[in-house]
């Protein structure tokens, strides 16, 4: 084995520290851990191939953009397959629904209500909550993943949190302010 190349060094410095974040975001996008791992692997391959064009600034944003674009491309390629094989698509949907039900079957009633509140949100609002509050991304990073302005992330997050609070209040779990 020879000496590491400049690309290897840049990859180790900028990309490897972000793998956990990439995996969390990929898991949010796919809602399937095995698929998320595949998405991250494809992202890492693309990042390695493009590392020589990377300027060293905002590595996470650069990688999240690659991840988002890779995810979009994978879904585009997958659609014709789903149309050709509806039985497989149905089996995947049933399996995913079963996993979701299993995940939601937790003992703590408040956790169940939080999950229900999150699930009741429209997709754009739920995605922002998942990326910022669950995956720990900054507003700017979430904006990169979603390909929307930071202000849109902030607005959606505010509205989503308000809707979750309202639902928890309706079922008796919201904190009460007492004087």
TORLO-514646 format. One line per field, with one value per residue: residue number from 1; residue in three letters; x, z, y of N, C-alpha, C, O in turn. Coordinates in steps of 0.1 Angstrom, whole numbers, padded with zeros to 4 digits. Atoms other than C-alpha are relative to their C-alpha. Layout:
i NUM/...
aa ALA/...
nc1 X/...
nc3 Z/...
nc2 Y/...
cac1 X/...
cac3 Z/...
cac2 Y/...
cc1 X/...
cc3 Z/...
cc2 Y/...
oc1 X/...
oc3 Z/...
oc2 Y/...
This chain:
i 1/2/3/4/5/6/7/8/9/10/11/12/13/14/15/16/17/18/19/20/21/22/23/24/25/26/27/28/29/30/31/32/33/34/35/36/37/38/39/40/41/42/43/44/45/46/47/48/49/50/51/52/53/54/55/56/57/58/59/60/61/62/63/64/65/66/67/68/69/70/71/72/73/74/75/76/77/78/79/80/81/82/83/84/85/86/87/88/89/90/91/92/93/94/95/96/97/98/99/100/101/102/103/104/105/106/107/108/109/110/111/112/113/114/115/116/117/118/119/120/121/122/123/124/125/126/127/128/129/130/131/132/133/134/135/136/137/138/139/140/141/142/143/144/145/146/147/148/149/150/151/152/153/154/155/156/157/158/159/160/161/162/163/164/165/166/167/168/169/170/171/172/173/174/175/176/177/178/179
aa UNK/UNK/UNK/UNK/UNK/UNK/UNK/UNK/UNK/UNK/UNK/UNK/UNK/UNK/UNK/UNK/UNK/UNK/UNK/UNK/UNK/UNK/UNK/UNK/UNK/UNK/UNK/UNK/UNK/UNK/UNK/UNK/UNK/UNK/UNK/UNK/UNK/UNK/UNK/UNK/UNK/UNK/UNK/UNK/UNK/UNK/UNK/UNK/UNK/UNK/UNK/UNK/UNK/UNK/UNK/UNK/UNK/UNK/UNK/UNK/UNK/UNK/UNK/UNK/UNK/UNK/UNK/UNK/UNK/UNK/UNK/UNK/UNK/UNK/UNK/UNK/UNK/UNK/UNK/UNK/UNK/UNK/UNK/UNK/UNK/UNK/UNK/UNK/UNK/UNK/UNK/UNK/UNK/UNK/UNK/UNK/UNK/UNK/UNK/UNK/UNK/UNK/UNK/UNK/UNK/UNK/UNK/UNK/UNK/UNK/UNK/UNK/UNK/UNK/UNK/UNK/UNK/UNK/UNK/UNK/UNK/UNK/UNK/UNK/UNK/UNK/UNK/UNK/UNK/UNK/UNK/UNK/UNK/UNK/UNK/UNK/UNK/UNK/UNK/UNK/UNK/UNK/UNK/UNK/UNK/UNK/UNK/UNK/UNK/UNK/UNK/UNK/UNK/UNK/UNK/UNK/UNK/UNK/UNK/UNK/UNK/UNK/UNK/UNK/UNK/UNK/UNK/UNK/UNK/UNK/UNK/UNK/UNK/UNK/UNK/UNK/UNK/UNK/UNK
nc1 0008/-0007/0003/0014/0000/0006/0015/0003/-0002/0011/0012/-0001/0002/0013/0012/0001/0006/0014/0008/0012/0011/0005/0008/0013/0009/0005/0010/0012/0005/0005/0007/-0004/-0014/-0009/0000/-0007/-0015/-0003/0000/-0012/-0011/0000/-0004/-0015/-0006/0001/-0008/-0014/-0002/0001/-0008/-0010/0006/0005/-0009/-0004/0009/0014/0000/0013/0010/-0003/0004/0015/0005/-0002/0010/0013/0000/-0001/0013/0009/-0003/0004/0015/0004/-0003/0008/0014/0004/0000/0012/0011/0000/0002/0008/0000/-0011/0002/0009/-0007/-0009/0008/0006/-0011/-0003/0011/-0001/-0011/0004/0009/-0009/-0007/0009/0005/-0008/0008/0003/0011/-0004/-0007/0009/0007/-0009/-0001/0013/0000/-0010/0005/0012/-0004/-0003/-0014/-0010/-0001/-0006/-0014/-0008/-0002/-0009/-0013/-0005/0002/-0004/-0013/-0010/-0006/0002/0010/-0006/-0002/0013/0003/-0007/0006/0013/-0001/0009/-0007/-0001/0012/0011/-0003/0003/0015/0006/-0003/0009/0014/0001/0000/0012/0010/-0003/0004/0015/0005/-0003/0009/0014/0001/-0003/-0014/-0008/-0002/0009/-0007/0007/-0005
nc3 0000/0001/-0009/0003/0009/-0005/-0001/-0011/-0012/-0001/-0003/-0014/-0008/0002/0002/-0010/-0012/0003/0003/-0009/0003/0013/-0003/-0006/0010/0009/-0007/0000/0014/0005/-0010/0001/-0003/0010/0012/-0004/0002/0014/0005/-0005/0008/0013/-0002/-0003/0013/0008/-0007/0003/0014/0002/-0010/0005/0003/-0012/-0005/-0014/-0009/-0001/0004/-0003/0010/0013/0000/0000/0013/0007/-0005/0005/0015/0002/-0003/0010/0012/-0003/0001/0015/0006/-0006/0003/0011/-0006/-0008/0008/0007/-0010/-0010/-0011/-0008/-0007/-0011/-0011/-0007/-0008/-0011/-0009/-0007/-0009/-0012/-0008/-0007/-0011/-0010/-0006/-0008/-0012/-0012/-0012/-0005/0008/0005/0011/0010/0005/0007/0013/0008/0004/0011/0011/0005/0008/0015/0003/-0002/-0014/-0007/0005/-0007/-0014/-0001/0003/-0010/-0014/-0003/0005/-0005/0010/-0001/0010/0013/0005/0004/0012/0011/0002/0005/0011/-0003/-0008/-0014/-0005/0002/-0010/-0012/0000/-0001/-0013/-0010/0002/-0004/-0015/-0005/0002/-0009/-0013/0000/-0001/-0014/-0009/0001/-0006/-0014/-0003/0000/-0013/-0004/-0007/-0012/-0007
nc2 -0012/-0013/-0012/-0005/-0011/-0012/0003/0008/-0008/-0009/0008/0003/-0012/-0006/0009/0010/-0005/-0003/0012/0002/-0009/0005/0012/-0005/-0006/0010/0007/-0009/-0001/0013/0006/0014/-0001/0006/-0009/-0012/0003/0000/-0014/-0006/0006/-0007/-0014/0000/0003/-0012/-0010/0003/-0003/-0014/-0007/-0009/-0012/-0006/-0011/0002/-0007/0005/0014/0007/-0005/0006/0014/0001/-0003/0012/0010/-0003/0003/0014/0006/-0004/0008/0013/0000/-0001/0013/0011/-0001/0010/0013/0001/0001/0013/0010/-0005/0009/-0002/-0014/0002/0007/-0010/-0009/0007/0002/-0013/-0003/0009/-0005/-0013/0004/0006/-0011/-0009/0008/-0002/0000/-0014/-0006/-0013/0003/0004/-0012/-0008/0007/-0002/-0014/-0001/0007/-0007/-0012/0001/0004/-0010/-0004/0011/0001/-0010/0005/0011/-0004/-0010/0004/0014/0002/-0010/-0009/-0014/-0005/-0001/0013/0005/-0008/0007/0013/-0002/-0009/-0011/-0010/0002/-0005/0010/0010/-0005/-0002/0013/0006/-0007/0004/0014/0000/-0005/0010/0011/-0005/-0001/0014/0005/-0007/0006/0013/-0001/0001/-0012/-0006/-0011/-0011/-0004/-0012
cac1 0000/0012/0010/-0025/-0034/-0046/-0082/-0079/-0067/-0095/-0121/-0109/-0109/-0142/-0164/-0157/-0167/-0201/-0212/-0234/-0253/-0256/-0270/-0296/-0308/-0309/-0329/-0354/-0356/-0361/-0376/-0358/-0324/-0310/-0321/-0306/-0272/-0273/-0281/-0252/-0229/-0239/-0234/-0199/-0190/-0202/-0184/-0151/-0154/-0161/-0137/-0111/-0137/-0147/-0133/-0132/-0160/-0194/-0187/-0219/-0240/-0221/-0226/-0263/-0268/-0252/-0274/-0305/-0297/-0288/-0320/-0340/-0322/-0328/-0365/-0367/-0351/-0373/-0407/-0409/-0401/-0429/-0453/-0442/-0444/-0474/-0474/-0439/-0448/-0478/-0457/-0432/-0460/-0476/-0442/-0435/-0469/-0463/-0429/-0445/-0472/-0445/-0425/-0456/-0464/-0446/-0457/-0456/-0489/-0473/-0448/-0476/-0494/-0463/-0458/-0495/-0491/-0460/-0476/-0507/-0486/-0484/-0452/-0434/-0440/-0431/-0399/-0387/-0394/-0376/-0346/-0342/-0357/-0350/-0319/-0303/-0296/-0293/-0319/-0294/-0286/-0323/-0328/-0301/-0317/-0351/-0339/-0359/-0348/-0339/-0369/-0392/-0376/-0381/-0418/-0426/-0409/-0429/-0462/-0454/-0445/-0476/-0498/-0480/-0486/-0523/-0528/-0510/-0531/-0564/-0555/-0543/-0505/-0495/-0479/-0501/-0488/-0498/-0494
cac3 0000/-0008/0009/0013/-0015/-0010/-0017/0009/0035/0026/0027/0062/0074/0060/0053/0079/0109/0093/0088/0119/0109/0073/0087/0109/0081/0057/0082/0084/0046/0040/0073/0068/0084/0058/0030/0050/0051/0014/0008/0030/0012/-0022/-0008/0005/-0029/-0046/-0020/-0025/-0063/-0059/-0030/-0052/-0062/-0026/-0011/0025/0037/0050/0047/0064/0040/0010/0021/0029/-0005/-0020/0002/-0008/-0045/-0042/-0025/-0051/-0079/-0062/-0059/-0096/-0106/-0083/-0095/-0128/-0108/-0084/-0112/-0129/-0096/-0076/-0054/-0042/-0035/-0015/0005/0013/0024/0046/0061/0068/0083/0106/0117/0124/0145/0164/0170/0183/0208/0237/0273/0281/0270/0265/0241/0222/0219/0208/0180/0170/0170/0148/0125/0121/0107/0070/0054/0052/0089/0101/0080/0096/0132/0124/0110/0136/0168/0164/0142/0157/0125/0125/0106/0079/0076/0075/0048/0027/0031/0022/-0004/0011/0026/0063/0070/0056/0080/0109/0100/0095/0127/0147/0131/0137/0173/0179/0164/0185/0216/0207/0203/0236/0253/0239/0253/0286/0283/0278/0307/0326/0337/0372/0391
cac2 0000/0035/0068/0083/0107/0142/0130/0103/0128/0152/0124/0114/0150/0162/0132/0105/0127/0133/0097/0095/0126/0112/0080/0098/0119/0090/0071/0100/0101/0064/0053/0020/0014/-0010/0014/0043/0025/0019/0056/0066/0042/0057/0092/0083/0069/0101/0123/0104/0108/0145/0153/0170/0196/0203/0236/0224/0247/0236/0198/0188/0210/0196/0160/0166/0180/0149/0127/0145/0143/0107/0099/0118/0099/0066/0073/0083/0050/0030/0043/0023/-0008/-0001/0003/-0029/-0049/-0037/-0068/-0061/-0024/-0036/-0060/-0032/-0009/-0035/-0043/-0006/-0001/-0031/-0017/0017/0000/-0019/0012/0031/0003/0017/0017/0054/0070/0104/0089/0073/0106/0124/0098/0102/0140/0137/0113/0135/0164/0170/0156/0190/0198/0163/0162/0194/0181/0149/0166/0194/0180/0143/0142/0173/0192/0229/0250/0256/0219/0210/0237/0220/0186/0199/0223/0252/0285/0286/0308/0281/0256/0279/0287/0250/0240/0267/0256/0219/0224/0244/0216/0190/0211/0216/0178/0170/0196/0181/0147/0161/0159/0195/0212/0236/0269/0277/0310
cc1 0009/-0004/-0014/0001/-0007/-0015/-0003/0001/-0012/-0013/0000/-0003/-0014/-0012/-0002/-0007/-0015/-0009/-0012/-0011/-0006/-0010/-0014/-0009/-0005/-0011/-0013/-0006/-0006/-0009/0002/0015/0009/0001/0008/0015/0004/0001/0013/0012/0001/0005/0015/0008/0001/0009/0015/0004/0001/0009/0010/-0007/-0006/0010/0003/-0009/-0014/-0001/-0013/-0011/0003/-0004/-0015/-0006/0002/-0010/-0013/-0002/0000/-0013/-0011/0002/-0004/-0015/-0005/0002/-0010/-0015/-0005/-0001/-0012/-0013/-0001/-0003/-0009/-0001/0012/-0001/-0010/0006/0009/-0008/-0006/0011/0004/-0010/0001/0012/-0004/-0009/0008/0007/-0009/-0005/0009/-0009/-0004/-0010/0004/0008/-0008/-0007/0009/0002/-0013/0000/0010/-0005/-0012/0004/0001/0014/0010/0003/0007/0014/0009/0002/0010/0014/0006/-0001/0004/0014/0011/0006/-0003/-0011/0006/0002/-0013/-0005/0007/-0006/-0013/0000/-0010/0008/-0001/-0013/-0012/0001/-0005/-0016/-0007/0002/-0009/-0014/-0001/0000/-0013/-0011/0002/-0005/-0015/-0005/0003/-0009/-0014/-0001/0006/0015/0008/0002/-0009/0009/-0009/0007/-0001
cc3 0000/0010/-0003/-0010/0007/0002/0012/0013/0001/0004/0015/0009/0000/0000/0012/0013/-0001/-0002/0009/-0003/-0013/0003/0007/-0010/-0010/0006/0000/-0014/-0004/0010/0000/0002/-0010/-0013/0003/-0002/-0014/-0006/0005/-0008/-0014/0001/0003/-0013/-0008/0006/-0003/-0015/-0002/0010/-0005/-0004/0012/0006/0014/0009/0000/-0004/0003/-0011/-0014/0000/0001/-0013/-0009/0004/-0005/-0015/-0003/0003/-0010/-0013/0002/-0001/-0015/-0007/0004/-0005/-0011/0006/0008/-0008/-0007/0010/0011/0013/0010/0007/0011/0012/0008/0009/0012/0011/0008/0010/0013/0009/0007/0012/0012/0008/0009/0012/0011/0012/0004/-0009/-0006/-0013/-0012/-0006/-0008/-0014/-0008/-0005/-0012/-0013/-0007/-0008/-0015/-0002/0002/0014/0007/-0004/0008/0015/0001/-0002/0011/0014/0003/-0005/0004/-0010/0003/-0010/-0014/-0007/-0005/-0013/-0012/-0004/-0008/-0013/0000/0007/0015/0007/-0001/0011/0013/0002/0001/0013/0011/-0001/0005/0015/0006/-0002/0009/0014/0002/0002/0014/0010/-0001/0007/0015/0004/0000/0014/0003/0007/0011/0007/0015
cc2 0012/0010/0005/0012/0012/-0002/-0009/0008/0009/-0008/-0003/0012/0005/-0009/-0010/0005/0002/-0013/-0003/0009/-0005/-0011/0004/0006/-0010/-0009/0007/0000/-0013/-0008/-0016/-0001/-0006/0009/0013/-0003/-0001/0014/0007/-0005/0007/0014/0001/-0002/0013/0011/-0003/0003/0015/0008/0010/0013/0007/0010/-0001/0008/-0006/-0015/-0006/0004/-0007/-0015/-0002/0002/-0013/-0011/0002/-0003/-0015/-0007/0003/-0009/-0014/-0002/0001/-0013/-0010/0001/-0009/-0014/-0002/-0002/-0013/-0011/0005/-0009/0003/0014/-0002/-0007/0009/0009/-0007/-0003/0013/0004/-0009/0005/0013/-0003/-0005/0011/0009/-0007/0001/0002/0014/0007/0013/-0002/-0004/0012/0009/-0006/0003/0015/0002/-0006/0007/0013/-0003/-0003/0012/0004/-0012/-0002/0010/-0004/-0011/0004/0009/-0006/-0014/-0003/0010/0009/0014/0004/0000/-0014/-0006/0007/-0007/-0013/0001/0008/0011/0011/-0002/0006/-0009/-0011/0005/0002/-0014/-0006/0006/-0006/-0015/-0002/0004/-0011/-0012/0004/0000/-0014/-0005/0007/-0006/-0013/0000/-0001/0013/0005/0012/0010/0005/0012/-0001
oc1 0019/-0013/-0019/0010/-0012/-0022/-0013/-0008/-0018/-0021/-0011/-0009/-0020/-0023/-0013/-0015/-0022/-0021/-0022/-0023/-0019/-0020/-0024/-0021/-0017/-0020/-0024/-0018/-0017/-0017/-0006/0023/0020/0011/0015/0023/0015/0010/0019/0021/0012/0012/0021/0018/0011/0016/0023/0014/0008/0008/0012/0001/-0012/0022/0010/-0008/-0018/-0009/-0018/-0018/-0006/-0010/-0020/-0016/-0007/-0015/-0020/-0011/-0006/-0018/-0019/-0008/-0009/-0020/-0014/-0007/-0013/-0022/-0015/-0010/-0018/-0022/-0012/-0009/-0003/-0002/0010/0003/-0008/0004/0009/-0004/-0006/0009/0006/-0007/-0002/0010/0000/-0008/0006/0008/-0005/-0011/0016/-0020/-0016/-0008/0000/0007/-0006/-0008/0005/0003/-0011/-0004/0006/-0004/-0015/-0004/0004/0023/0020/0014/0016/0023/0020/0013/0018/0023/0018/0009/0009/0022/0023/0017/-0013/-0014/0000/0001/-0014/-0010/0001/-0008/-0016/-0010/-0017/0019/-0010/-0018/-0021/-0009/-0012/-0021/-0016/-0007/-0015/-0020/-0011/-0008/-0017/-0019/-0007/-0011/-0021/-0015/-0006/-0013/-0021/-0011/0007/0018/0020/-0007/-0012/0018/-0020/0019/0004
oc3 0007/0019/-0015/-0009/0018/0011/0018/0022/0012/0011/0022/0019/0010/0005/0017/0019/0009/-0005/0004/-0003/-0015/-0004/0003/-0010/-0014/-0001/-0001/-0016/-0011/0006/0004/-0006/-0014/-0019/-0006/-0006/-0017/-0014/-0003/-0011/-0018/-0007/-0003/-0015/-0014/-0001/-0006/-0017/-0011/0010/0001/-0005/0011/0007/0019/0021/-0010/-0013/-0006/-0016/-0021/-0010/-0005/-0017/-0017/-0004/-0010/-0019/-0012/-0004/-0014/-0018/-0007/-0007/-0018/-0015/-0003/-0005/-0009/0002/0008/-0005/-0010/0006/0022/0024/0022/0019/0022/0023/0020/0020/0023/0023/0020/0021/0024/0021/0019/0022/0024/0020/0020/0021/0015/0011/0009/-0021/-0017/-0023/-0024/-0019/-0018/-0024/-0020/-0016/-0021/-0023/-0019/-0015/-0019/0006/0008/0018/0016/0005/0012/0020/0010/0005/0015/0021/0014/0003/0003/-0007/0010/-0019/-0023/-0019/-0015/-0022/-0023/-0015/-0017/-0020/-0010/0013/0020/0016/0008/0016/0021/0012/0009/0019/0019/0009/0011/0020/0016/0008/0014/0021/0012/0010/0020/0020/0010/0012/0021/0016/0004/0022/-0006/0015/0010/0006/0022
oc2 0013/0007/0003/0020/0011/0002/-0007/0006/0011/-0003/-0002/0011/0009/-0005/-0011/-0002/0004/-0011/-0007/0005/-0004/-0012/-0002/0003/-0009/-0012/0001/0000/-0013/-0015/-0023/0005/0000/0011/0018/0006/0004/0017/0014/0003/0010/0019/0009/0004/0017/0019/0006/0009/0020/0020/0020/0023/0018/0007/0008/0008/-0012/-0018/-0014/-0004/-0011/-0019/-0011/-0004/-0016/-0018/-0007/-0009/-0019/-0016/-0006/-0014/-0021/-0012/-0006/-0018/-0020/-0010/-0016/-0021/-0013/-0009/-0019/-0022/0007/-0004/0003/0015/0004/-0003/0009/0013/-0001/-0001/0013/0009/-0004/0005/0015/0003/-0002/0011/0014/-0001/-0009/0007/0015/0009/0016/0005/0000/0013/0015/0001/0006/0017/0009/0000/0006/0019/-0015/0001/0009/0007/-0009/-0004/0007/-0002/-0011/0000/0007/-0006/-0017/-0009/0007/0014/0017/-0003/-0004/-0016/-0013/0000/-0008/-0016/-0006/0009/0015/0007/-0009/0000/-0010/-0015/-0002/-0001/-0015/-0013/-0001/-0009/-0019/-0010/-0001/-0013/-0018/-0004/-0004/-0016/-0011/0001/-0007/-0017/-0010/-0003/0013/0004/0020/0007/0009/0014/0008
